[in-house]
Amino acid sequence: MILHYFQLESKLANECLLSILFSSLYNLVMASLERLLDSQLPFSFVAKKRDWIDASYTERLKHLLQGDLDFQGTNGAYASHNFHAFPAKFPPQLPSLFIKQLTQPGDVVLDPMVGSGTTLVEAVLAKRIGVGCDIDPLALMISKVKTTPLDPMLVGKTGYRISHHAQQLLKGNPHDLWRIKAAWTPKTRDFVDYWFMPQTQLELLALSHVIDRLEDASLHQFFQLIFSSIIITKSGGVSLARDLAHTRPHRAKVIYDASGEVLEGMALVTKNNPRLPHISKTLSSPVKEFDKRLHKALDGVRLLSRLKETQTILARANAQALPLASDSVDLIVTSPPYASNAIDYMRAHKFSLVWFGYPIEALGRVRRKYVGGETTGDIRFESLPDYPSKIVQEVHRLDEKKGRVLHRYYSEMKRVLKEMHRVLKPGKAAIIVVGSSVMRGRDTETGRSLADIGESLGFTLSHIGVRYIDRDKRMMPAGNRIDLSSQIQRRMHREFVVGFLK
Protein backbone atom coordinates (compact mmCIF):
# COMPACT_ATOMS: atom_id res chain seq x y z
CA MET A 1 0.00 0.00 0.00
CA ILE A 2 0.90 3.66 -0.34
CA LEU A 3 1.93 4.14 3.27
CA HIS A 4 4.75 1.59 3.04
CA TYR A 5 6.68 3.90 0.74
CA PHE A 6 6.78 6.65 3.29
CA GLN A 7 8.86 4.88 5.88
CA LEU A 8 11.99 5.52 3.82
CA GLU A 9 14.48 7.82 5.48
CA SER A 10 17.33 9.66 3.77
CA LYS A 11 20.72 8.45 5.03
CA LEU A 12 22.35 11.74 5.84
CA ALA A 13 26.02 11.67 6.67
CA ASN A 14 26.19 14.57 9.13
CA GLU A 15 27.94 12.60 11.88
CA CYS A 16 30.40 11.15 9.40
CA LEU A 17 31.29 14.54 7.98
CA LEU A 18 31.82 15.98 11.47
CA SER A 19 34.37 13.33 12.27
CA ILE A 20 36.10 13.77 8.92
CA LEU A 21 36.59 17.46 9.63
CA PHE A 22 39.03 16.45 12.34
CA SER A 23 40.84 13.83 10.33
CA SER A 24 43.63 13.87 7.80
CA LEU A 25 41.18 12.57 5.17
CA TYR A 26 39.23 15.86 5.04
CA ASN A 27 40.83 17.20 1.86
CA LEU A 28 40.44 13.88 0.04
CA VAL A 29 36.73 13.70 0.89
CA MET A 30 36.12 17.32 -0.12
CA ALA A 31 37.86 16.76 -3.45
CA SER A 32 35.64 13.73 -4.12
CA LEU A 33 32.52 15.68 -3.28
CA GLU A 34 33.61 18.53 -5.51
CA ARG A 35 34.02 16.20 -8.47
CA LEU A 36 30.51 14.89 -7.83
CA LEU A 37 29.08 18.39 -7.62
CA ASP A 38 30.78 19.43 -10.85
CA SER A 39 28.52 16.96 -12.68
CA GLN A 40 25.29 17.79 -10.84
CA LEU A 41 25.19 21.44 -9.85
CA PRO A 42 24.14 24.27 -12.16
CA PHE A 43 27.09 26.35 -13.41
CA SER A 44 26.29 29.25 -11.09
CA PHE A 45 26.90 27.01 -8.08
CA VAL A 46 30.20 25.47 -9.19
CA ALA A 47 32.26 28.52 -8.25
CA LYS A 48 31.17 28.13 -4.63
CA LYS A 49 31.24 24.35 -4.33
CA ARG A 50 32.97 24.30 -0.96
CA ASP A 51 30.47 26.81 0.51
CA TRP A 52 27.61 24.68 -0.85
CA ILE A 53 28.99 21.52 0.74
CA ASP A 54 29.19 23.18 4.15
CA ALA A 55 25.85 24.94 3.90
CA SER A 56 22.86 23.79 5.91
CA TYR A 57 19.65 22.56 4.27
CA THR A 58 17.94 25.82 5.26
CA GLU A 59 20.61 27.99 3.66
CA ARG A 60 20.63 25.79 0.57
CA LEU A 61 16.87 26.20 0.10
CA LYS A 62 17.09 29.97 0.40
CA HIS A 63 19.99 30.07 -2.04
CA LEU A 64 17.95 28.16 -4.61
CA LEU A 65 14.92 30.43 -4.19
CA GLN A 66 17.07 33.53 -4.67
CA GLY A 67 18.61 32.17 -7.87
CA ASP A 68 17.46 32.35 -11.49
CA LEU A 69 14.16 30.48 -11.70
CA ASP A 70 13.06 31.62 -15.17
CA PHE A 71 14.72 28.87 -17.26
CA GLN A 72 13.83 30.77 -20.41
CA GLY A 73 15.45 29.45 -23.57
CA THR A 74 15.81 25.95 -22.12
CA ASN A 75 14.42 22.82 -23.76
CA GLY A 76 11.45 21.46 -21.83
CA ALA A 77 10.37 18.85 -24.38
CA TYR A 78 12.79 16.07 -23.42
CA ALA A 79 11.86 12.63 -22.05
CA SER A 80 8.07 12.30 -21.87
CA HIS A 81 7.36 15.98 -21.23
CA ASN A 82 6.08 16.46 -24.80
CA PHE A 83 3.52 13.64 -24.75
CA HIS A 84 0.52 15.91 -24.24
CA ALA A 85 -0.27 19.62 -24.17
CA PHE A 86 -1.25 21.16 -20.83
CA PRO A 87 -1.85 24.82 -19.95
CA ALA A 88 0.41 26.65 -17.48
CA LYS A 89 3.03 23.93 -17.06
CA PHE A 90 6.17 25.02 -15.27
CA PRO A 91 9.47 24.14 -16.98
CA PRO A 92 10.78 20.72 -15.92
CA GLN A 93 14.08 22.33 -14.93
CA LEU A 94 12.27 24.04 -12.03
CA PRO A 95 11.19 20.94 -10.06
CA SER A 96 14.39 19.21 -11.17
CA LEU A 97 16.49 21.88 -9.46
CA PHE A 98 14.81 21.41 -6.08
CA ILE A 99 14.59 17.62 -6.39
CA LYS A 100 18.28 17.15 -7.15
CA GLN A 101 19.53 19.63 -4.56
CA LEU A 102 17.16 18.89 -1.67
CA THR A 103 16.65 15.11 -1.86
CA GLN A 104 18.57 11.87 -2.27
CA PRO A 105 17.80 8.85 -4.49
CA GLY A 106 14.97 6.88 -2.91
CA ASP A 107 13.41 9.92 -1.24
CA VAL A 108 9.69 10.63 -1.64
CA VAL A 109 8.74 13.64 -3.77
CA LEU A 110 5.07 14.70 -3.69
CA ASP A 111 2.97 16.83 -6.01
CA PRO A 112 -0.51 16.99 -4.39
CA MET A 113 -1.99 18.71 -7.48
CA VAL A 114 -0.10 16.71 -10.06
CA GLY A 115 -1.48 18.28 -13.26
CA SER A 116 0.60 17.13 -16.21
CA GLY A 117 3.05 15.20 -14.03
CA THR A 118 6.11 17.41 -14.58
CA THR A 119 7.31 17.00 -10.99
CA LEU A 120 6.78 13.22 -11.11
CA VAL A 121 8.72 12.82 -14.36
CA GLU A 122 11.67 14.70 -12.88
CA ALA A 123 11.42 12.63 -9.70
CA VAL A 124 11.64 9.31 -11.54
CA LEU A 125 14.44 10.56 -13.80
CA ALA A 126 16.38 11.39 -10.62
CA LYS A 127 15.58 7.96 -9.10
CA ARG A 128 13.24 9.32 -6.45
CA ILE A 129 9.78 7.98 -5.57
CA GLY A 130 7.21 10.24 -7.24
CA VAL A 131 3.81 10.58 -5.59
CA GLY A 132 0.96 12.53 -7.17
CA CYS A 133 -2.70 13.24 -6.42
CA ASP A 134 -5.39 14.93 -8.49
CA ILE A 135 -9.13 14.76 -9.12
CA ASP A 136 -8.89 15.45 -12.85
CA PRO A 137 -9.04 12.12 -14.77
CA LEU A 138 -7.00 13.41 -17.70
CA ALA A 139 -4.30 14.81 -15.41
CA LEU A 140 -3.95 11.42 -13.74
CA MET A 141 -3.79 9.67 -17.12
CA ILE A 142 -1.11 12.05 -18.40
CA SER A 143 0.98 11.64 -15.25
CA LYS A 144 0.66 7.86 -15.29
CA VAL A 145 1.65 7.48 -18.93
CA LYS A 146 4.55 9.94 -18.65
CA THR A 147 6.13 7.91 -15.83
CA THR A 148 5.50 4.36 -17.11
CA PRO A 149 8.31 2.68 -19.13
CA LEU A 150 7.13 0.74 -22.21
CA ASP A 151 8.86 -1.37 -24.85
CA PRO A 152 9.39 1.00 -27.83
CA MET A 153 9.16 -1.83 -30.37
CA LEU A 154 5.85 -3.01 -28.91
CA VAL A 155 4.51 0.54 -28.84
CA GLY A 156 5.42 1.09 -32.49
CA LYS A 157 3.87 -2.19 -33.66
CA THR A 158 0.71 -1.64 -31.61
CA GLY A 159 0.33 1.89 -32.94
CA TYR A 160 0.59 0.64 -36.51
CA ARG A 161 -2.09 -1.99 -35.86
CA ILE A 162 -4.41 0.61 -34.29
CA SER A 163 -4.07 2.91 -37.29
CA HIS A 164 -4.52 0.09 -39.79
CA HIS A 165 -7.54 -1.41 -38.02
CA ALA A 166 -9.19 2.01 -37.68
CA GLN A 167 -8.84 2.60 -41.42
CA GLN A 168 -10.39 -0.80 -42.10
CA LEU A 169 -13.38 0.09 -39.89
CA LEU A 170 -13.84 3.36 -41.79
CA LYS A 171 -14.08 1.43 -45.06
CA GLY A 172 -16.85 -0.71 -43.62
CA ASN A 173 -20.35 0.16 -42.42
CA PRO A 174 -20.34 3.57 -40.61
CA HIS A 175 -23.54 2.62 -38.77
CA ASP A 176 -21.48 0.27 -36.60
CA LEU A 177 -19.45 3.24 -35.40
CA TRP A 178 -22.43 5.58 -34.97
CA ARG A 179 -23.96 3.03 -32.61
CA ILE A 180 -21.14 3.73 -30.13
CA LYS A 181 -22.14 7.39 -30.01
CA ALA A 182 -25.83 6.50 -29.69
CA ALA A 183 -25.13 5.15 -26.19
CA TRP A 184 -23.92 8.54 -24.95
CA THR A 185 -26.08 10.99 -23.01
CA PRO A 186 -27.97 13.59 -25.12
CA LYS A 187 -25.88 16.48 -23.73
CA THR A 188 -22.67 14.62 -24.57
CA ARG A 189 -23.83 14.00 -28.15
CA ASP A 190 -24.81 17.67 -28.51
CA PHE A 191 -21.38 18.73 -27.28
CA VAL A 192 -19.60 16.46 -29.78
CA ASP A 193 -21.82 17.57 -32.66
CA TYR A 194 -21.06 21.23 -31.96
CA TRP A 195 -17.28 20.85 -31.73
CA PHE A 196 -16.50 18.04 -34.23
CA MET A 197 -17.41 17.60 -37.90
CA PRO A 198 -19.17 14.32 -38.84
CA GLN A 199 -16.20 12.83 -40.72
CA THR A 200 -13.90 13.73 -37.85
CA GLN A 201 -16.28 12.03 -35.44
CA LEU A 202 -16.20 8.83 -37.49
CA GLU A 203 -12.41 8.67 -37.47
CA LEU A 204 -12.27 9.38 -33.74
CA LEU A 205 -14.90 6.72 -33.06
CA ALA A 206 -12.87 4.21 -35.07
CA LEU A 207 -9.63 5.01 -33.25
CA SER A 208 -11.21 4.98 -29.79
CA HIS A 209 -12.98 1.70 -30.52
CA VAL A 210 -9.74 -0.03 -31.51
CA ILE A 211 -7.84 1.44 -28.54
CA ASP A 212 -10.53 0.27 -26.11
CA ARG A 213 -9.95 -3.33 -27.25
CA LEU A 214 -6.32 -3.31 -26.06
CA GLU A 215 -5.94 -5.72 -23.15
CA ASP A 216 -2.67 -4.41 -21.75
CA ALA A 217 -3.58 -1.62 -19.30
CA SER A 218 -0.36 0.38 -19.82
CA LEU A 219 -0.64 0.27 -23.61
CA HIS A 220 -4.33 1.16 -23.39
CA GLN A 221 -3.60 4.30 -21.36
CA PHE A 222 -0.64 5.26 -23.54
CA PHE A 223 -2.70 5.19 -26.73
CA GLN A 224 -5.61 6.94 -25.06
CA LEU A 225 -3.14 9.73 -24.31
CA ILE A 226 -1.89 9.83 -27.91
CA PHE A 227 -5.55 9.99 -28.98
CA SER A 228 -6.17 12.86 -26.56
CA SER A 229 -3.08 14.72 -27.79
CA ILE A 230 -4.49 15.06 -31.32
CA ILE A 231 -7.51 16.89 -29.87
CA ILE A 232 -5.95 19.06 -27.14
CA THR A 233 -3.10 20.88 -28.82
CA LYS A 234 -1.39 24.25 -28.63
CA SER A 235 -2.43 24.89 -32.22
CA GLY A 236 -4.31 22.82 -34.77
CA GLY A 237 -6.01 19.72 -33.47
CA VAL A 238 -8.95 17.89 -34.99
CA SER A 239 -11.83 19.67 -33.26
CA LEU A 240 -13.45 22.91 -34.43
CA ALA A 241 -12.06 24.72 -31.39
CA ARG A 242 -9.39 27.38 -31.55
CA ASP A 243 -7.13 27.98 -28.53
CA LEU A 244 -8.21 24.67 -27.04
CA ALA A 245 -5.09 24.31 -24.90
CA HIS A 246 -5.49 27.91 -23.72
CA THR A 247 -8.02 29.22 -21.24
CA ARG A 248 -11.13 29.96 -23.32
CA PRO A 249 -11.58 27.90 -26.53
CA HIS A 250 -13.96 29.20 -29.18
CA ARG A 251 -15.46 27.58 -32.27
CA ALA A 252 -13.97 28.49 -35.64
CA LYS A 253 -16.30 30.45 -37.90
CA VAL A 254 -14.59 29.47 -41.17
CA ILE A 255 -13.79 25.79 -41.70
CA TYR A 256 -11.69 24.33 -44.52
CA ASP A 257 -11.18 20.69 -45.40
CA ALA A 258 -7.71 19.27 -46.07
CA SER A 259 -7.89 20.27 -49.76
CA GLY A 260 -8.70 23.91 -48.92
CA GLU A 261 -12.41 23.78 -49.75
CA VAL A 262 -14.59 25.94 -47.50
CA LEU A 263 -17.03 23.80 -45.54
CA GLU A 264 -18.52 26.56 -43.37
CA GLY A 265 -18.39 30.36 -43.27
CA MET A 266 -18.00 31.18 -46.96
CA ALA A 267 -19.50 34.65 -46.41
CA LEU A 268 -16.57 35.57 -44.13
CA VAL A 269 -13.91 34.55 -46.66
CA THR A 270 -13.02 37.93 -48.14
CA LYS A 271 -9.67 39.49 -48.98
CA ASN A 272 -10.31 42.50 -46.76
CA ASN A 273 -11.20 40.51 -43.65
CA PRO A 274 -8.22 41.00 -41.29
CA ARG A 275 -9.69 38.60 -38.73
CA LEU A 276 -9.87 35.66 -41.14
CA PRO A 277 -6.69 33.90 -39.87
CA HIS A 278 -7.99 34.17 -36.29
CA ILE A 279 -11.42 32.69 -36.95
CA SER A 280 -10.47 29.93 -39.42
CA LYS A 281 -9.48 26.32 -39.06
CA THR A 282 -8.35 23.65 -41.51
CA LEU A 283 -9.48 20.15 -40.61
CA SER A 284 -6.98 17.32 -40.35
CA SER A 285 -7.53 13.58 -40.52
CA PRO A 286 -7.50 12.17 -36.95
CA VAL A 287 -5.91 8.92 -38.15
CA LYS A 288 -3.06 10.80 -39.84
CA GLU A 289 -2.61 13.07 -36.82
CA PHE A 290 -2.56 9.99 -34.57
CA ASP A 291 0.32 8.54 -36.59
CA LYS A 292 2.23 11.85 -36.38
CA ARG A 293 1.80 12.19 -32.63
CA LEU A 294 2.85 8.59 -32.05
CA HIS A 295 6.01 9.08 -34.10
CA LYS A 296 6.81 12.24 -32.12
CA ALA A 297 6.29 10.48 -28.76
CA LEU A 298 8.49 7.47 -29.56
CA ASP A 299 11.70 9.29 -28.59
CA GLY A 300 10.30 9.81 -25.10
CA VAL A 301 9.18 6.18 -24.97
CA ARG A 302 12.71 5.07 -25.80
CA LEU A 303 14.23 7.24 -23.08
CA LEU A 304 11.75 6.03 -20.44
CA SER A 305 12.38 2.41 -21.43
CA ARG A 306 16.01 2.78 -20.32
CA LEU A 307 14.81 3.29 -16.75
CA LYS A 308 13.41 -0.29 -16.82
CA GLU A 309 11.14 0.51 -13.89
CA THR A 310 10.05 3.61 -12.04
CA GLN A 311 8.67 4.19 -8.57
CA THR A 312 5.53 6.28 -8.82
CA ILE A 313 2.26 6.31 -6.94
CA LEU A 314 -0.80 8.11 -8.27
CA ALA A 315 -4.08 8.53 -6.44
CA ARG A 316 -7.37 10.13 -7.40
CA ALA A 317 -7.60 12.30 -4.32
CA ASN A 318 -8.33 15.88 -3.33
CA ALA A 319 -5.27 17.80 -2.15
CA GLN A 320 -7.37 19.01 0.79
CA ALA A 321 -7.46 15.43 2.15
CA LEU A 322 -4.31 13.56 1.13
CA PRO A 323 -4.30 9.76 1.58
CA LEU A 324 -0.76 9.80 2.97
CA ALA A 325 0.80 9.19 6.36
CA SER A 326 1.97 12.12 8.46
CA ASP A 327 5.68 12.99 8.30
CA SER A 328 6.18 10.74 5.25
CA VAL A 329 7.32 13.02 2.40
CA ASP A 330 10.84 14.38 1.79
CA LEU A 331 9.94 17.21 -0.60
CA ILE A 332 6.83 18.82 -2.08
CA VAL A 333 6.93 20.68 -5.39
CA THR A 334 3.58 21.77 -6.78
CA SER A 335 1.80 24.47 -8.74
CA PRO A 336 -1.76 25.23 -7.55
CA PRO A 337 -4.37 26.59 -9.94
CA TYR A 338 -5.18 30.27 -10.27
CA ALA A 339 -8.15 31.66 -8.39
CA SER A 340 -11.57 31.92 -10.04
CA ASN A 341 -10.82 29.31 -12.75
CA ALA A 342 -8.55 31.77 -14.55
CA ILE A 343 -7.20 28.67 -16.30
CA ASP A 344 -10.15 26.35 -16.77
CA TYR A 345 -8.59 22.92 -17.21
CA MET A 346 -11.83 20.98 -17.62
CA ARG A 347 -13.00 23.33 -20.36
CA ALA A 348 -10.31 21.75 -22.55
CA HIS A 349 -10.05 18.29 -20.98
CA LYS A 350 -13.67 17.39 -21.67
CA PHE A 351 -12.94 17.51 -25.43
CA SER A 352 -10.94 14.31 -24.97
CA LEU A 353 -12.65 12.72 -22.01
CA VAL A 354 -16.04 12.43 -23.73
CA TRP A 355 -14.46 9.95 -26.18
CA PHE A 356 -13.40 7.77 -23.23
CA GLY A 357 -16.96 7.38 -21.96
CA TYR A 358 -17.21 10.33 -19.56
CA PRO A 359 -20.61 12.07 -19.78
CA ILE A 360 -20.50 15.86 -19.98
CA GLU A 361 -22.67 16.06 -16.86
CA ALA A 362 -20.17 14.02 -14.79
CA LEU A 363 -17.26 16.16 -15.94
CA GLY A 364 -19.15 19.27 -14.88
CA ARG A 365 -19.47 17.83 -11.38
CA VAL A 366 -15.71 17.16 -11.25
CA ARG A 367 -15.01 20.73 -12.37
CA ARG A 368 -17.02 22.18 -9.49
CA LYS A 369 -14.67 20.43 -7.05
CA TYR A 370 -11.51 22.05 -8.41
CA VAL A 371 -9.57 24.30 -6.06
CA GLY A 372 -10.33 27.87 -7.06
CA GLY A 373 -13.74 27.24 -8.61
CA GLU A 374 -16.40 29.91 -8.94
CA THR A 375 -19.34 28.33 -7.09
CA THR A 376 -19.59 29.20 -3.40
CA GLY A 377 -22.95 27.85 -2.25
CA ASP A 378 -21.72 24.81 -0.31
CA ILE A 379 -18.16 25.89 0.49
CA ARG A 380 -16.72 25.77 4.00
CA PHE A 381 -14.98 29.10 4.45
CA GLU A 382 -11.89 29.35 6.66
CA SER A 383 -10.62 32.21 8.81
CA LEU A 384 -7.60 33.82 7.18
CA PRO A 385 -4.54 35.73 8.40
CA ASP A 386 -4.74 39.51 8.30
CA TYR A 387 -3.20 40.18 4.88
CA PRO A 388 -5.18 37.73 2.70
CA SER A 389 -8.28 38.62 4.75
CA LYS A 390 -7.75 42.29 3.87
CA ILE A 391 -7.48 41.48 0.15
CA VAL A 392 -10.65 39.38 0.26
CA GLN A 393 -12.51 42.25 1.95
CA GLU A 394 -11.27 44.76 -0.66
CA VAL A 395 -12.38 42.53 -3.54
CA HIS A 396 -15.69 41.91 -1.75
CA ARG A 397 -16.35 45.66 -1.58
CA LEU A 398 -15.77 45.90 -5.33
CA ASP A 399 -17.77 42.77 -6.20
CA GLU A 400 -19.46 40.65 -3.54
CA LYS A 401 -19.48 37.51 -5.67
CA LYS A 402 -15.81 37.82 -6.62
CA GLY A 403 -14.97 38.39 -2.97
CA ARG A 404 -16.64 35.11 -2.03
CA VAL A 405 -14.85 33.32 -4.88
CA LEU A 406 -11.49 34.60 -3.62
CA HIS A 407 -12.39 33.64 -0.06
CA ARG A 408 -13.18 30.15 -1.35
CA TYR A 409 -9.79 29.92 -3.05
CA TYR A 410 -7.83 30.96 0.03
CA SER A 411 -9.97 28.70 2.24
CA GLU A 412 -9.26 25.71 0.01
CA MET A 413 -5.58 26.55 -0.24
CA LYS A 414 -5.43 26.82 3.55
CA ARG A 415 -6.70 23.24 3.76
CA VAL A 416 -4.22 22.14 1.06
CA LEU A 417 -1.32 23.77 2.91
CA LYS A 418 -2.46 22.21 6.18
CA GLU A 419 -2.31 18.76 4.54
CA MET A 420 1.07 19.51 3.01
CA HIS A 421 2.39 20.47 6.43
CA ARG A 422 1.00 17.27 7.91
CA VAL A 423 2.57 14.84 5.40
CA LEU A 424 5.94 16.60 5.11
CA LYS A 425 8.80 15.37 7.27
CA PRO A 426 10.15 17.84 9.86
CA GLY A 427 12.99 19.93 8.52
CA LYS A 428 11.97 19.39 4.89
CA ALA A 429 10.78 21.85 2.22
CA ALA A 430 7.60 22.55 0.30
CA ILE A 431 7.86 24.56 -2.92
CA ILE A 432 4.70 26.29 -4.17
CA VAL A 433 4.81 27.81 -7.66
CA VAL A 434 1.81 30.11 -7.99
CA GLY A 435 0.57 32.94 -10.18
CA SER A 436 -1.52 35.85 -9.05
CA SER A 437 -4.94 36.90 -10.29
CA VAL A 438 -6.58 40.27 -10.83
CA MET A 439 -10.16 40.64 -9.61
CA ARG A 440 -11.98 43.85 -10.41
CA GLY A 441 -8.63 45.57 -10.79
CA ARG A 442 -7.24 44.31 -7.46
CA ASP A 443 -4.20 42.03 -7.54
CA THR A 444 -4.88 39.09 -5.23
CA GLU A 445 -1.16 38.98 -4.29
CA THR A 446 -1.40 35.21 -4.16
CA GLY A 447 2.27 34.58 -3.39
CA ARG A 448 2.33 36.73 -0.26
CA SER A 449 -1.15 35.59 0.78
CA LEU A 450 -0.22 31.89 0.61
CA ALA A 451 3.02 32.65 2.46
CA ASP A 452 1.01 34.21 5.32
CA ILE A 453 -1.45 31.32 5.36
CA GLY A 454 1.39 28.80 5.42
CA GLU A 455 3.10 30.55 8.31
CA SER A 456 -0.17 30.60 10.25
CA LEU A 457 -0.23 26.79 9.93
CA GLY A 458 3.28 26.27 11.29
CA PHE A 459 5.46 26.53 8.19
CA THR A 460 8.54 28.72 8.26
CA LEU A 461 8.82 30.92 5.18
CA SER A 462 12.28 30.62 3.63
CA HIS A 463 11.91 33.05 0.73
CA ILE A 464 9.55 34.01 -2.10
CA GLY A 465 11.33 33.78 -5.44
CA VAL A 466 10.04 35.40 -8.64
CA ARG A 467 10.14 33.81 -12.06
CA TYR A 468 9.14 35.43 -15.35
CA ILE A 469 7.10 33.20 -17.61
CA ASP A 470 8.12 32.13 -21.08
CA ARG A 471 4.48 32.44 -22.13
CA ASP A 472 4.91 30.86 -25.56
CA LYS A 473 5.82 27.61 -23.80
CA ARG A 474 3.14 28.01 -21.13
CA MET A 475 0.42 28.23 -23.81
CA MET A 476 -1.01 31.47 -22.50
CA PRO A 477 -3.13 33.51 -24.92
CA ALA A 478 -0.82 36.48 -24.65
CA GLY A 479 1.81 38.03 -26.88
CA ASN A 480 5.48 38.57 -26.20
CA ARG A 481 4.96 42.19 -25.13
CA ILE A 482 3.69 42.70 -21.59
CA ASP A 483 0.58 44.87 -21.75
CA LEU A 484 -0.52 45.87 -18.25
CA SER A 485 -3.87 47.08 -19.58
CA SER A 486 -4.71 43.45 -20.32
CA GLN A 487 -5.95 41.60 -17.23
CA ILE A 488 -4.83 38.21 -18.49
CA GLN A 489 -1.32 39.54 -19.17
CA ARG A 490 -1.19 41.39 -15.87
CA ARG A 491 -1.70 38.19 -13.95
CA MET A 492 0.28 35.80 -16.15
CA HIS A 493 3.64 37.34 -16.94
CA ARG A 494 5.29 36.19 -13.72
CA GLU A 495 4.94 33.63 -10.96
CA PHE A 496 6.02 33.39 -7.36
CA VAL A 497 7.99 30.48 -5.97
CA VAL A 498 7.13 30.23 -2.28
CA GLY A 499 9.56 28.15 -0.25
CA PHE A 500 8.42 26.74 3.09
CA LEU A 501 10.24 24.74 5.74
CA LYS A 502 8.53 22.49 8.26
C-alpha positions, 0 to 999 in steps of 0.5 A: 500500500501507499503508506509503506513507501513513506517509511523511507528515510534519507541516510544523511552523513552529518555525523560522518562529515563531522568526524572527517573534519578532524581527520587527515582525510578531510581534503580527500573527501572534499575533493571527491565531493567537488568532483561529484558536484561538478557533474550535478550542480548548475554552473552558477553554483560550481564557483562556490562548491565548498560553501555549498557543501558546508551549507545547511539545508535551510541555507541551501533552500534559500539560495535556490529560491534567490537564484534564477528560476526563469529557465527561459530558452531551455528545452522542456520537451525532453523525455516524456514531457512532450507527450501531451499539451497542458496549460500553465506547465512550469518548466521541468528544470524548475522541479528538477532543481529542487529535487536534485539539490534537496533530496537523495535517491529513494526519497519521496517527492510529492505533487498533491496537485499533479497536473501534467506530471512534470514533478513526477517525471523529474522525480523518476528521472532522478531515481526518487519515488514520485507521488501525485494526487489529483481529481482530474481524470486526464491529469492522472492519465497524463501523469501515469503514462509519462512515468510508465516505461514501455517497450518502444518496439511493442509501442510502435507495432501496436500503434501501426495496428491501431491505425490500420484497423481504424482505417479498415473500420472506416471502409466498412459500415459507418452505422457500426461506429455511430452506434457507439455514439448513440449510447452517450447521453444527449448532452454529450452527443450535442457537445460532440456535434457542436465541436466536431465535424461528422467525418472527424467524429467517425475517425475518432470513433474508429480510433477509440474503438480499436484502442478500447480493445487493447488488453494491456492496461499500460498500452491502453492508457498510452494510446488513449493519451496519444488519442487525446493529444491530437484533440488538445493541442497548442495549435491545430487539433482535430476539433473545431475549437481554436485555442483549445489548450489555452483558457477559453476555446472558441469555435472556428467560424470558417472551416476548410477541409484538407484540400482547402475547400470551405465547408462553413463560413464562406460569407466571411472569406473575403480578402479584406477581412483581417480577422480571417486567420484568427477565426479559421481552421483547416481540418486534419484527418484524426488517423493521420494526426494519430500517426504523427503524434505517435512518431513524435512520442516514440523518442520519449518512450525510448528514453523512459524504457532505459529506466526499466522501472520507475517508482511512482504512486498516483491517487485520485484524491483531493489535495485538501485530504491527502491519503498519505501518512503524516511525516512521510514526504521528503519534498513537495513541489507543486503548482496550484491553480489560479483563483476563479478558474482563470485557467479552466482545465476541464474546459479543454479536458472534456474535449478528450474525455467524452471519447473515453466514456465520460458524460459531460454532466459528470465532468461538470461535477468534477469541475465544481470540485476544483480548487479555485472554482467559482461556485460558493454555495456549499463551500466551508470558508476558513478564517484567514490571516490579516493580509489575505483577509484584507485582500478578500474584503477589498475585492468583496467591496468591489464585487461581492461575488468575486470576494466570495470566490477569492475567499473560497480559493484561500480557504481551500488553499489553507486546507491544502497547505495544512495537509502539506504540512501534515505529510511533510517530514520535519525539517523538509521543504515545500515549494509552491509555484503560484501565479496571481490573479486580478479581480476587479482591478485588485491584484490578489497577491497570491504569493504573499497571501499563501506565504502568510497562510502557510506561516499561520499553519506552522510553516517557516517561510524561507523566501519568495522567489520570482520567475518570469514566464516564457508564455509561448511555452506556457500556452497562454493567450498572450503576446510577447509584449507585456501589456498591463492594460490586459488583465490576463497579461497582468496576472500571467507574466510572472509567478512566485515560488514560495519556499516553506520549511517544516 
